Amino acid sequence: MKSLRALGLYAALTVALTWPYAANLWVMEVGDPAFFAWEVGWTVHALGTDPTQLPHANIFYPLRYTLGLDEPVLGTTLLALPLALFTDNAVLLFNVLRLLTFVFSGLTAYWLARELGAGEGGALLGGAFFAFSPIRTDQMAHLSTLGTQWLPLVVLFAVRFSRSGKTRDALLTGLFYVLAFAACGYHGLIALAVLPLPFLVLLWRRWRLLPRAALATALVGLLLLPLYLMHSRALEPEQYTRRVDETIFYSAPLESFLATSAGNRIYGGITDAVRAEGAYNLFPGLVVLGLGIAGAVVLWRRRQRPGREAAMLAVMALVAALVAMGPLLRAFGHDLGPGPWALLRAVVPVFEKIRVTSRAGIFLALPLAMLAAKGLTLLRLRPIVVAVVGVLGLAETLIAPIPMPGWTKVIDTREEPPPVYRWLAERPVLDPIIHLPMFDSRALFRRPAFHESVYMAYSTLHWNPMVNGYAGIEPKSYVRIRREMMSFPGERFLDLLREAGVRYIVLHRKGYGPNQTRRLEAQMANVRPASLREVVTLEGDTVYELLSPGARVDAGEGPR
């Protein structure tokens, strides 16, 4: 019953504190949200049709293992599977999932707080402080980094294992770590750097538990092996790694711990001066910090030492802060010297793939929320005072109403999609296609309706393999084709498409400016009949079939 009450509380808070997302469940923003909507749609589609094709998503054709070019968010998509029984609307599934990450992150953090000895009021607020931490709400566009719902359970069962020594608790710790890794690969990898030391605090002088912990670790490795192989096969041909200067740019200087996102209604304007470019904003709120400090003061006055589990939380927060600061410690424009991440990056090759070390902030938000819950319990405040503290703490997280400018809302699934996508969906064969024009990420602001992520979101209606794509990694073959795109319909570009195996070119004329349109029309007049055949034109979108050199064109076939 108490868990149901907590669930209802977090659901209500989610609607209120992320408004108007709950009123726009059928609307898709361009860019990263559209990418994650596509990713959720692809996962549900593949699991429901042919799970063996899951790694081979329909983007960046003809490459394989393309799901591994970014974070698959499988651990979060699992939450959408019950709803997917009733709808295949990828936009709706994504938007519901985005909200569910708040509800379930609050609920699992509540369970952790109760496990750590917090009272009911303190645990409810601890869950809310974690779910709506400014560190989490800074990531509204990223379903991956919002997928924190399994992390509290990793810590919860680690605590239980340290107390009971039961193999079951060790295995559950590993299982929820796998789910957390599958929800956000960044969090999974960063956890390898952050969690060992605080977990060592839990197991200190309990060395008899190490064999069972090793068994759980082996299980984790076995379960994560398919994910590792998928990413390896996707990234190795691209010779992918992150330069150290790139990692430094996206790491957190000291002032990041004093800044929230610009959208924060309380601190957004106040912290403008210390907001760092590239890094995530890691200010957790004064109320959360104050409650943790107040709990420590209570213990000091009672002449009591913090317990093993409180020490574990404090160590986790400290390690997370150091990891977030990346390979070079910086403060207000000054370099302070190498950070621990520099050593980790040099010794453990997998850490070279981490670009944004400031994402370690989630491992700061969780222990601080739990210490706040324990501090609130130690203070023994009256219920009305606890409620006031909760209101003040959540006020510090306020980002609602969240701005949703009209130009970002490119897709509304309550309306009919452009006819060309219906035409593609009605075809019985999934032929390789390419959408033109193709733009780099700058099109996100210049021509959002023709951004690659929008083509991907609409592909959930037809699932044709396509050369287009948008992910954390841009394959070299894709970049080459995009670079040559402006020469369409030149033979060199068409030969590249033939080499890739493309059958249809979907030309969106509205995606070209006036000068580009005039150039395009002039060049189209000179296209050889044996190169392209117009198949259909629908409201400014034309589908061309790409013909092999020397192909015979049937005079009886033409546009329809």
KENUKE-249378 format. One record per residue (C-alpha): residue number from 1; chain; y, z, x. Coordinates in pm, whole numbers, always signed. Last residue first. Layout:
ATOM   seq   mol        y        z        x
ATOM   NUM     A        Y        Z        X
...
! end
This chain:
ATOM   seq   mol        y        z        x
ATOM   560     A     +770    -6130     +190
ATOM   559     A     +875    -6308     +506
ATOM   558     A     +666    -6605     +605
ATOM   557     A     +317    -6737     +608
ATOM   556     A     +255    -7094     +494
ATOM   555     A     +374    -7235     +821
ATOM   554     A      +88    -7058     +995
ATOM   553     A     +205    -6964    +1343
ATOM   552     A      -33    -7049    +1627
ATOM   551     A      -21    -6798    +1910
ATOM   550     A      +88    -6937    +2246
ATOM   549     A     +196    -6598    +2373
ATOM   548     A      +47    -6325    +2151
ATOM   547     A     +240    -6243    +1837
ATOM   546     A     +440    -5930    +1759
ATOM   545     A     +461    -5888    +1382
ATOM   544     A     +812    -5814    +1270
ATOM   543     A     +913    -5549    +1015
ATOM   542     A    +1272    -5557     +899
ATOM   541     A    +1478    -5260     +780
ATOM   540     A    +1806    -5346     +606
ATOM   539     A    +1693    -5245     +258
ATOM   538     A    +1337    -5378     +296
ATOM   537     A    +1258    -5689     +498
ATOM   536     A     +893    -5794     +537
ATOM   535     A     +666    -5979     +778
ATOM   534     A     +896    -6167    +1012
ATOM   533     A     +683    -6331    +1278
ATOM   532     A     +767    -6285    +1642
ATOM   531     A     +675    -6461    +1966
ATOM   530     A     +535    -6802    +1861
ATOM   529     A     +847    -6881    +1660
ATOM   528     A    +1054    -6853    +1982
ATOM   527     A    +1353    -6628    +1940
ATOM   526     A    +1687    -6806    +1970
ATOM   525     A    +1838    -6695    +1637
ATOM   524     A    +1729    -6338    +1717
ATOM   523     A    +1958    -6343    +2019
ATOM   522     A    +2269    -6413    +1815
ATOM   521     A    +2171    -6157    +1552
ATOM   520     A    +2117    -5890    +1818
ATOM   519     A    +2445    -5956    +1995
ATOM   518     A    +2634    -5935    +1666
ATOM   517     A    +2449    -5614    +1574
ATOM   516     A    +2516    -5457    +1914
ATOM   515     A    +2888    -5519    +1871
ATOM   514     A    +2891    -5374    +1519
ATOM   513     A    +2680    -5065    +1606
ATOM   512     A    +2302    -5066    +1571
ATOM   511     A    +2094    -4813    +1377
ATOM   510     A    +2170    -4986    +1050
ATOM   509     A    +1955    -5276    +1169
ATOM   508     A    +1639    -5066    +1171
ATOM   507     A    +1384    -5299    +1330
ATOM   506     A    +1020    -5201    +1285
ATOM   505     A     +819    -5389    +1546
ATOM   504     A     +452    -5437    +1459
ATOM   503     A     +142    -5504    +1672
ATOM   502     A     +199    -5297    +1984
ATOM   501     A      -78    -5299    +2245
ATOM   500     A     +118    -5149    +2533
ATOM   499     A      +98    -5474    +2732
ATOM   498     A     +219    -5660    +2424
ATOM   497     A     +514    -5421    +2406
ATOM   496     A     +601    -5481    +2770
ATOM   495     A     +569    -5856    +2711
ATOM   494     A     +815    -5825    +2422
ATOM   493     A    +1067    -5662    +2656
ATOM   492     A    +1033    -5941    +2912
ATOM   491     A    +1042    -6201    +2635
ATOM   490     A    +1384    -6098    +2513
ATOM   489     A    +1411    -5976    +2154
ATOM   488     A    +1517    -5713    +2254
ATOM   487     A    +1704    -5669    +2585
ATOM   486     A    +1851    -5337    +2472
ATOM   485     A    +1501    -5189    +2460
ATOM   484     A    +1440    -5230    +2834
ATOM   483     A    +1533    -4869    +2910
ATOM   482     A    +1328    -4749    +2614
ATOM   481     A    +1023    -4934    +2745
ATOM   480     A    +1059    -4781    +3092
ATOM   479     A    +1118    -4433    +2950
ATOM   478     A     +796    -4462    +2748
ATOM   477     A     +591    -4563    +3053
ATOM   476     A     +736    -4273    +3252
ATOM   475     A     +636    -4018    +2991
ATOM   474     A     +921    -3804    +2848
ATOM   473     A     +829    -3436    +2865
ATOM   472     A     +965    -3170    +2631
ATOM   471     A     +895    -3400    +2340
ATOM   470     A    +1034    -3695    +2143
ATOM   469     A     +830    -4006    +2072
ATOM   468     A     +834    -4377    +2001
ATOM   467     A     +546    -4604    +2106
ATOM   466     A     +383    -4552    +1771
ATOM   465     A      +37    -4477    +1630
ATOM   464     A      +55    -4519    +1251
ATOM   463     A      +41    -4180    +1078
ATOM   462     A     +179    -4307     +741
ATOM   461     A     +388    -4036     +571
ATOM   460     A     +387    -3800     +871
ATOM   459     A     +550    -4091    +1055
ATOM   458     A     +874    -3999     +877
ATOM   457     A     +904    -3687    +1095
ATOM   456     A     +831    -3889    +1407
ATOM   455     A    +1093    -4155    +1330
ATOM   454     A    +1335    -3867    +1273
ATOM   453     A    +1245    -3709    +1608
ATOM   452     A    +1322    -4039    +1781
ATOM   451     A    +1681    -4026    +1657
ATOM   450     A    +1778    -4303    +1419
ATOM   449     A    +1933    -4088    +1143
ATOM   448     A    +2105    -3880    +1414
ATOM   447     A    +2320    -4167    +1543
ATOM   446     A    +2582    -4014    +1773
ATOM   445     A    +2486    -3645    +1776
ATOM   444     A    +2109    -3660    +1830
ATOM   443     A    +2162    -4004    +1981
ATOM   442     A    +2241    -3823    +2306
ATOM   441     A    +1869    -3736    +2334
ATOM   440     A    +1779    -4090    +2443
ATOM   439     A    +1786    -4383    +2205
ATOM   438     A    +1535    -4632    +2067
ATOM   437     A    +1658    -4892    +1820
ATOM   436     A    +1402    -4997    +1717
ATOM   435     A    +1079    -4840    +1591
ATOM   434     A     +753    -4935    +1761
ATOM   433     A     +417    -4986    +1596
ATOM   432     A      +42    -4957    +1668
ATOM   431     A     -167    -5050    +1362
ATOM   430     A     -317    -4792    +1127
ATOM   429     A     -498    -5016     +878
ATOM   428     A     -496    -4977     +497
ATOM   427     A     -122    -5044     +460
ATOM   426     A      +39    -4833     +188
ATOM   425     A     +193    -4582     +431
ATOM   424     A     +367    -4857     +630
ATOM   423     A     +524    -4998     +315
ATOM   422     A     +631    -4649     +206
ATOM   421     A     +795    -4606     +546
ATOM   420     A     +978    -4937     +505
ATOM   419     A    +1103    -4827     +163
ATOM   418     A    +1326    -4550     +302
ATOM   417     A    +1194    -4216     +175
ATOM   416     A    +1235    -4124     -194
ATOM   415     A    +1421    -3797     -242
ATOM   414     A    +1278    -3446     -263
ATOM   413     A    +1175    -3490     +101
ATOM   412     A    +1535    -3458     +217
ATOM   411     A    +1561    -3599     +569
ATOM   410     A    +1875    -3630     +783
ATOM   409     A    +2016    -3283     +735
ATOM   408     A    +2198    -3262    +1069
ATOM   407     A    +2496    -3472     +954
ATOM   406     A    +2551    -3243     +654
ATOM   405     A    +2619    -2939     +867
ATOM   404     A    +2375    -2650     +813
ATOM   403     A    +2565    -2336     +913
ATOM   402     A    +2355    -2018     +880
ATOM   401     A    +2491    -1788     +612
ATOM   400     A    +2369    -1573     +769
ATOM   399     A    +2373    -1491    +1142
ATOM   398     A    +2361    -1111    +1116
ATOM   397     A    +2173     -932    +1394
ATOM   396     A    +2428     -654    +1440
ATOM   395     A    +2427     -599    +1064
ATOM   394     A    +2055     -528    +1096
ATOM   393     A    +2125     -224    +1312
ATOM   392     A    +2404      -97    +1089
ATOM   391     A    +2192     -132     +776
ATOM   390     A    +1900      +42     +945
ATOM   389     A    +2117     +328    +1066
ATOM   388     A    +2246     +369     +710
ATOM   387     A    +1889     +377     +575
ATOM   386     A    +1788     +636     +835
ATOM   385     A    +2089     +845     +730
ATOM   384     A    +1981     +831     +365
ATOM   383     A    +1627     +925     +463
ATOM   382     A    +1742    +1237     +652
ATOM   381     A    +1714    +1217    +1028
ATOM   380     A    +1420    +1349    +1226
ATOM   379     A    +1567    +1246    +1564
ATOM   378     A    +1220    +1207    +1714
ATOM   377     A    +1126     +945    +1454
ATOM   376     A    +1441     +744    +1526
ATOM   375     A    +1355     +753    +1894
ATOM   374     A    +1003     +625    +1827
ATOM   373     A    +1138     +334    +1623
ATOM   372     A    +1405     +262    +1885
ATOM   371     A    +1138     +266    +2156
ATOM   370     A     +943      +13    +1949
ATOM   369     A    +1247     -214    +1906
ATOM   368     A    +1319     -190    +2280
ATOM   367     A     +955     -270    +2358
ATOM   366     A     +965     -588    +2143
ATOM   365     A    +1310     -724    +2235
ATOM   364     A    +1246     -715    +2610
ATOM   363     A     +920     -908    +2590
ATOM   362     A    +1108    -1157    +2370
ATOM   361     A    +1361    -1191    +2652
ATOM   360     A    +1099    -1360    +2868
ATOM   359     A    +1247    -1679    +2724
ATOM   358     A    +1508    -1637    +2999
ATOM   357     A    +1252    -1795    +3232
ATOM   356     A    +1338    -2136    +3089
ATOM   355     A    +1178    -2399    +3316
ATOM   354     A     +822    -2276    +3354
ATOM   353     A     +595    -2543    +3508
ATOM   352     A     +622    -2388    +3853
ATOM   351     A     +458    -2078    +3704
ATOM   350     A     +124    -2263    +3705
ATOM   349     A     +136    -2279    +4086
ATOM   348     A     +104    -1900    +4134
ATOM   347     A     +225    -1793    +4482
ATOM   346     A     +560    -1973    +4510
ATOM   345     A     +658    -1926    +4146
ATOM   344     A     +558    -1561    +4157
ATOM   343     A     +767    -1506    +4469
ATOM   342     A    +1075    -1673    +4318
ATOM   341     A    +1012    -1488    +3990
ATOM   340     A    +1066    -1157    +4169
ATOM   339     A    +1435    -1244    +4217
ATOM   338     A    +1606    -1390    +4522
ATOM   337     A    +1956    -1270    +4609
ATOM   336     A    +2273    -1156    +4435
ATOM   335     A    +2434    -1494    +4369
ATOM   334     A    +2778    -1458    +4209
ATOM   333     A    +2908    -1641    +3902
ATOM   332     A    +2922    -1338    +3675
ATOM   331     A    +2588    -1199    +3792
ATOM   330     A    +2296    -1386    +3946
ATOM   329     A    +1943    -1301    +4060
ATOM   328     A    +1771    -1617    +4181
ATOM   327     A    +1409    -1703    +4090
ATOM   326     A    +1442    -1611    +3723
ATOM   325     A    +1657    -1348    +3553
ATOM   324     A    +1412    -1344    +3261
ATOM   323     A    +1142    -1213    +3494
ATOM   322     A    +1357     -913    +3590
ATOM   321     A    +1442     -836    +3227
ATOM   320     A    +1077     -866    +3123
ATOM   319     A     +973     -629    +3402
ATOM   318     A    +1223     -366    +3285
ATOM   317     A    +1130     -397    +2917
ATOM   316     A     +758     -380    +2993
ATOM   315     A     +809      -74    +3214
ATOM   314     A     +993     +105    +2934
ATOM   313     A     +721      +19    +2684
ATOM   312     A     +446     +143    +2918
ATOM   311     A     +641     +465    +2977
ATOM   310     A     +653     +517    +2601
ATOM   309     A     +277     +464    +2594
ATOM   308     A     +206     +713    +2872
ATOM   307     A     +416     +978    +2703
ATOM   306     A     +773    +1058    +2792
ATOM   305     A     +803    +1398    +2959
ATOM   304     A     +910    +1697    +2758
ATOM   303     A    +1185    +1940    +2851
ATOM   302     A    +1284    +1966    +2486
ATOM   301     A    +1635    +1862    +2583
ATOM   300     A    +1491    +1575    +2788
ATOM   299     A    +1271    +1463    +2498
ATOM   298     A    +1570    +1454    +2263
ATOM   297     A    +1772    +1263    +2523
ATOM   296     A    +1498    +1001    +2555
ATOM   295     A    +1495     +955    +2178
ATOM   294     A    +1873     +913    +2177
ATOM   293     A    +1844     +647    +2449
ATOM   292     A    +1600     +446    +2239
ATOM   291     A    +1816     +489    +1930
ATOM   290     A    +2128     +378    +2116
ATOM   289     A    +1965      +63    +2254
ATOM   288     A    +1851      -45    +1910
ATOM   287     A    +2190      +41    +1757
ATOM   286     A    +2384     -137    +2033
ATOM   285     A    +2216     -475    +1983
ATOM   284     A    +1948     -667    +2174
ATOM   283     A    +2179     -875    +2400
ATOM   282     A    +1955    -1142    +2551
ATOM   281     A    +2128    -1478    +2505
ATOM   280     A    +1911    -1763    +2630
ATOM   279     A    +2018    -1936    +2948
ATOM   278     A    +2152    -2291    +2978
ATOM   277     A    +2522    -2207    +2991
ATOM   276     A    +2592    -1836    +3008
ATOM   275     A    +2773    -1644    +2732
ATOM   274     A    +3002    -1391    +2898
ATOM   273     A    +3337    -1507    +2756
ATOM   272     A    +3195    -1590    +2414
ATOM   271     A    +3067    -1235    +2372
ATOM   270     A    +3327    -1118    +2120
ATOM   269     A    +3306    -1438    +1917
ATOM   268     A    +2932    -1417    +1856
ATOM   267     A    +2917    -1036    +1844
ATOM   266     A    +2938     -956    +1474
ATOM   265     A    +2861    -1278    +1287
ATOM   264     A    +2611    -1404    +1546
ATOM   263     A    +2635    -1784    +1543
ATOM   262     A    +2769    -1800    +1899
ATOM   261     A    +2438    -1662    +2017
ATOM   260     A    +2442    -1312    +2161
ATOM   259     A    +2575    -1198    +2498
ATOM   258     A    +2563     -882    +2709
ATOM   257     A    +2215     -936    +2855
ATOM   256     A    +2325    -1288    +2943
ATOM   255     A    +2586    -1131    +3174
ATOM   254     A    +2315    -1049    +3428
ATOM   253     A    +2227    -1414    +3477
ATOM   252     A    +1935    -1538    +3269
ATOM   251     A    +1730    -1834    +3386
ATOM   250     A    +1786    -2187    +3256
ATOM   249     A    +2000    -2303    +3551
ATOM   248     A    +1770    -2128    +3800
ATOM   247     A    +1469    -2314    +3659
ATOM   246     A    +1646    -2648    +3706
ATOM   245     A    +1738    -2552    +4063
ATOM   244     A    +1370    -2471    +4127
ATOM   243     A    +1260    -2816    +4023
ATOM   242     A    +1005    -2817    +3741
ATOM   241     A     +674    -3000    +3770
ATOM   240     A     +513    -3308    +3618
ATOM   239     A     +322    -3566    +3817
ATOM   238     A     +333    -3780    +3498
ATOM   237     A      -38    -3859    +3523
ATOM   236     A     -102    -3483    +3560
ATOM   235     A      +91    -3385    +3248
ATOM   234     A     -123    -3500    +2954
ATOM   233     A     -460    -3439    +3120
ATOM   232     A     -347    -3096    +3235
ATOM   231     A     -203    -3003    +2895
ATOM   230     A     -527    -3090    +2716
ATOM   229     A     -740    -2919    +2981
ATOM   228     A     -540    -2596    +2953
ATOM   227     A     -567    -2595    +2574
ATOM   226     A     -943    -2653    +2596
ATOM   225     A     -975    -2369    +2854
ATOM   224     A     -780    -2114    +2648
ATOM   223     A    -1088    -1975    +2475
ATOM   222     A    -1285    -1943    +2800
ATOM   221     A     -999    -1784    +2991
ATOM   220     A     -938    -1533    +2713
ATOM   219     A    -1306    -1444    +2702
ATOM   218     A    -1302    -1380    +3077
ATOM   217     A    -1004    -1149    +3032
ATOM   216     A    -1188     -958    +2761
ATOM   215     A    -1484     -907    +2996
ATOM   214     A    -1246     -796    +3272
ATOM   213     A    -1097     -536    +3036
ATOM   212     A    -1449     -413    +2969
ATOM   211     A    -1513     -383    +3343
ATOM   210     A    -1173     -209    +3388
ATOM   209     A    -1231      +73    +3140
ATOM   208     A    -1391     +306    +3396
ATOM   207     A    -1062     +286    +3583
ATOM   206     A     -887     +520    +3342
ATOM   205     A     -668     +668    +3612
ATOM   204     A     -388     +429    +3507
ATOM   203     A     -508     +211    +3220
ATOM   202     A     -193     +228    +3007
ATOM   201     A      +36     +200    +3311
ATOM   200     A     -172     -100    +3426
ATOM   199     A      -93     -255    +3088
ATOM   198     A     +277     -223    +3172
ATOM   197     A     +217     -396    +3508
ATOM   196     A      -10     -674    +3379
ATOM   195     A     +216     -766    +3083
ATOM   194     A     +518     -945    +3234
ATOM   193     A     +387    -1218    +3465
ATOM   192     A      +90    -1332    +3258
ATOM   191     A     +307    -1276    +2950
ATOM   190     A     +537    -1549    +3083
ATOM   189     A     +250    -1795    +3050
ATOM   188     A     +168    -1697    +2693
ATOM   187     A     +532    -1674    +2588
ATOM   186     A     +594    -2025    +2718
ATOM   185     A     +276    -2151    +2554
ATOM   184     A     +405    -2041    +2216
ATOM   183     A     +175    -2015    +1914
ATOM   182     A     -138    -2098    +2113
ATOM   181     A      -46    -1832    +2368
ATOM   180     A       +6    -1576    +2090
ATOM   179     A     -330    -1673    +1938
ATOM   178     A     -498    -1636    +2278
ATOM   177     A     -326    -1299    +2327
ATOM   176     A     -453    -1199    +1985
ATOM   175     A     -810    -1272    +2094
ATOM   174     A     -770    -1090    +2427
ATOM   173     A     -646     -770    +2268
ATOM   172     A     -920     -807    +2007
ATOM   171     A    -1179     -824    +2286
ATOM   170     A    -1045     -505    +2447
ATOM   169     A    -1041     -330    +2108
ATOM   168     A    -1403     -429    +2041
ATOM   167     A    -1509     -314    +2387
ATOM   166     A    -1407      +38    +2294
ATOM   165     A    -1230     +243    +2559
ATOM   164     A    -1080     +452    +2281
ATOM   163     A     -733     +538    +2407
ATOM   162     A     -662     +250    +2649
ATOM   161     A     -832      +14    +2404
ATOM   160     A     -609     +129    +2121
ATOM   159     A     -300      +68    +2333
ATOM   158     A     -426     -279    +2429
ATOM   157     A     -499     -334    +2061
ATOM   156     A     -138     -267    +1965
ATOM   155     A       +9     -458    +2262
ATOM   154     A     -167     -782    +2172
ATOM   153     A      -97     -709    +1805
ATOM   152     A     +278     -696    +1873
ATOM   151     A     +255    -1045    +2030
ATOM   150     A      +82    -1213    +1734
ATOM   149     A     +387    -1272    +1513
ATOM   148     A     +605    -1408    +1795
ATOM   147     A     +612    -1770    +1681
ATOM   146     A     +992    -1803    +1682
ATOM   145     A     +968    -1935    +2038
ATOM   144     A     +743    -2220    +1926
ATOM   143     A     +916    -2287    +1594
ATOM   142     A    +1231    -2369    +1788
ATOM   141     A    +1543    -2445    +1583
ATOM   140     A    +1613    -2081    +1492
ATOM   139     A    +1595    -1962    +1852
ATOM   138     A    +1893    -1725    +1890
ATOM   137     A    +1750    -1537    +1593
ATOM   136     A    +1478    -1403    +1822
ATOM   135     A    +1705    -1247    +2090
ATOM   134     A    +1946    -1136    +1817
ATOM   133     A    +1654     -922    +1694
ATOM   132     A    +1556    -1004    +1339
ATOM   131     A    +1179     -960    +1369
ATOM   130     A    +1208     -689    +1633
ATOM   129     A    +1470     -475    +1458
ATOM   128     A    +1288     -524    +1127
ATOM   127     A     +958     -397    +1268
ATOM   126     A    +1131     -100    +1428
ATOM   125     A    +1311      -32    +1101
ATOM   124     A     +986       -6     +908
ATOM   123     A     +831     +197    +1191
ATOM   122     A    +1121     +444    +1198
ATOM   121     A    +1104     +496     +825
ATOM   120     A     +726     +543     +824
ATOM   119     A     +720     +770    +1127
ATOM   118     A     +658     +633    +1475
ATOM   117     A     +336     +735    +1649
ATOM   116     A     +265     +433    +1868
ATOM   115     A      +16     +298    +1614
ATOM   114     A     +288     +317    +1348
ATOM   113     A     +520     +117    +1573
ATOM   112     A     +247     -141    +1632
ATOM   111     A     +184     -182    +1260
ATOM   110     A     +558     -230    +1203
ATOM   109     A     +563     -487    +1485
ATOM   108     A     +284     -671    +1303
ATOM   107     A     +482     -669     +977
ATOM   106     A     +814     -772    +1128
ATOM   105     A     +661    -1060    +1322
ATOM   104     A     +479    -1150    +1000
ATOM   103     A     +792    -1184     +788
ATOM   102     A    +1004    -1345    +1058
ATOM   101     A     +738    -1601    +1153
ATOM   100     A     +692    -1668     +782
ATOM    99     A    +1044    -1810     +759
ATOM    98     A     +981    -2083    +1016
ATOM    97     A     +640    -2143     +862
ATOM    96     A     +794    -2215     +521
ATOM    95     A    +1035    -2462     +683
ATOM    94     A     +755    -2632     +875
ATOM    93     A     +524    -2664     +574
ATOM    92     A     +805    -2806     +360
ATOM    91     A     +893    -3066     +622
ATOM    90     A     +527    -3156     +676
ATOM    89     A     +468    -3229     +305
ATOM    88     A      +89    -3244     +296
ATOM    87     A      +71    -3013       -4
ATOM    86     A     -177    -2792     -190
ATOM    85     A     -444    -2712      +71
ATOM    84     A     -164    -2715     +329
ATOM    83     A      -39    -2388     +178
ATOM    82     A     -355    -2209     +297
ATOM    81     A     -329    -2382     +640
ATOM    80     A      +32    -2281     +702
ATOM    79     A      -41    -1958     +890
ATOM    78     A     -267    -2149    +1128
ATOM    77     A      +40    -2355    +1224
ATOM    76     A     +165    -2050    +1414
ATOM    75     A     -121    -2030    +1663
ATOM    74     A     -133    -2409    +1689
ATOM    73     A     +228    -2424    +1812
ATOM    72     A     +136    -2743    +2016
ATOM    71     A     +393    -2680    +2293
ATOM    70     A     +499    -3008    +2453
ATOM    69     A     +340    -3301    +2635
ATOM    68     A       -3    -3167    +2538
ATOM    67     A      +10    -3330    +2194
ATOM    66     A      +18    -3658    +2388
ATOM    65     A     -342    -3621    +2505
ATOM    64     A     -363    -4003    +2510
ATOM    63     A     -103    -4265    +2599
ATOM    62     A      -89    -4594    +2407
ATOM    61     A     +130    -4488    +2226
ATOM    60     A     +401    -4228    +2298
ATOM    59     A     +342    -4061    +1959
ATOM    58     A      +40    -4059    +1723
ATOM    57     A     -115    -3739    +1860
ATOM    56     A     -425    -3750    +2080
ATOM    55     A     -497    -3379    +2122
ATOM    54     A     -600    -3343    +1754
ATOM    53     A     -826    -3652    +1755
ATOM    52     A    -1147    -3447    +1778
ATOM    51     A    -1034    -3260    +1467
ATOM    50     A    -1088    -3573    +1253
ATOM    49     A     -950    -3566     +898
ATOM    48     A     -830    -3220     +789
ATOM    47     A     -776    -3081    +1137
ATOM    46     A     -592    -3398    +1236
ATOM    45     A     -361    -3395     +933
ATOM    44     A     -281    -3023     +960
ATOM    43     A     -205    -3060    +1331
ATOM    42     A       -1    -3377    +1277
ATOM    41     A     +209    -3218    +1003
ATOM    40     A     +281    -2908    +1211
ATOM    39     A     +385    -3129    +1502
ATOM    38     A     +599    -3353    +1281
ATOM    37     A     +780    -3049    +1142
ATOM    36     A     +816    -2922    +1499
ATOM    35     A     +985    -3246    +1608
ATOM    34     A    +1211    -3249    +1302
ATOM    33     A    +1319    -2892    +1386
ATOM    32     A    +1380    -2995    +1750
ATOM    31     A    +1610    -3286    +1670
ATOM    30     A    +1730    -3366    +1317
ATOM    29     A    +1735    -3103    +1045
ATOM    28     A    +1486    -3139     +762
ATOM    27     A    +1537    -3050     +396
ATOM    26     A    +1254    -2960     +157
ATOM    25     A    +1274    -2585     +220
ATOM    24     A    +1651    -2584     +182
ATOM    23     A    +1715    -2281      -42
ATOM    22     A    +1507    -2051     +180
ATOM    21     A    +1703    -2176     +481
ATOM    20     A    +2036    -2073     +324
ATOM    19     A    +2012    -1783     +422
ATOM    18     A    +1828    -1649     +726
ATOM    17     A    +1922    -1282     +681
ATOM    16     A    +1876    -1273     +303
ATOM    15     A    +1548    -1466     +273
ATOM    14     A    +1400    -1289     +574
ATOM    13     A    +1517     -947     +454
ATOM    12     A    +1335     -996     +124
ATOM    11     A    +1015    -1104     +301
ATOM    10     A    +1047     -817     +548
ATOM     9     A    +1073     -562     +267
ATOM     8     A     +786     -712      +70
ATOM     7     A     +558     -705     +375
ATOM     6     A     +657     -346     +451
ATOM     5     A     +571     -246      +94
ATOM     4     A     +241     -430     +122
ATOM     3     A     +171     -250     +450
ATOM     2     A     +241      +84     +283
ATOM     1     A       +0       +0       +0
! end
